[in-house]
Amino acid sequence: MRRVACLFWLLCISGGALAERPADLTDGGAVRIVEVVDGDTVRLADGAQVRLVGIQAPKLPLGRPGFPTWPLAGASKRFLEDLTLGRAARMRFGGRRQDRHGRWLAHLVTEADGWIQQKILAAGMARVYSFRDNRRLVPEMLAIERAARAARRGIWDHPFYAIRREAETGRNLDTFQLVEARVEKVAVVRGRLYLNFGADWRRDFTVSFRARDRKALDRDGFDYRALTGRRIRVRGWLKSWNGPMIEATHREQIEVLD
């Protein structure tokens, strides 16, 4: 919490100019934004795209047949346009630098508005969306998201983005969700970690970590065995595998609520 408080203090006293902070990210150089693709992706003057790492804004179809426009997708795009379109920025890297599509995976910082991810999350225009190879600043972003959700800003006042209960997971397969539930049992089977949320693991909601990701939890000192009986919030894509399941990869996907 001290690091989060420090970050907000720096934002306030600097008028948003975060060019030299946070210090644990690598400077990726100056860029100019010439187009906003959607609420979390921009195009640069050299033609490259930047996917704003660590967040997921409401999605637009972007040429995908049959893909529905998510609620507030237009609003989130306009919000990012107001922050970045036609402006200079700096890229900051905290993990993997490019995705399989060749897009930069970066935090963006502008002179006028500072850390762009912070502005988007604080306005409730995105959810935190992290990966095992890009986890820097996720605790800070989760704190910003929690404040926006408590204030019901942006997406947090729309039922499409509501936090789900365990009983709702089966109705939301193939979607990205935040789920709050109490862990019934923790088990490790053939190296894979399972967090079970009901008595019947063949039908009830489960969170799973592959063996390599469970070992990473061990290295991080995350005591997953102590989660039995605890209420948690987990985020990820719901799929069907012996009932509704989120296959998680890193500890930041789980917030302990008790």
Secondary structure, DSSP 4 states (H G I P E B T S, - for coil): -HHHHHHHHHHHHTTT--TT-STTSEEEEEEEEEEEEETTEEEETTS-EEEETEEEPPPP-TT-TTPPPPTTHHHHHHHHHHHHTT-EEEEEESS--B-TTS-EEEEEEETTTEEHHHHHHHTT--EEE-BTTB-TTHHHHHHHHHHHHHTT-GGGGSGGGPPEEGGGGGGSTTSEEEEEEE--EEEEETTEEEEE-SS-TTTS-EEEE-HHHHHHHHHHT--GGGGTT-EEEEEEEEEESSSEEEEE-SGGGEEE--
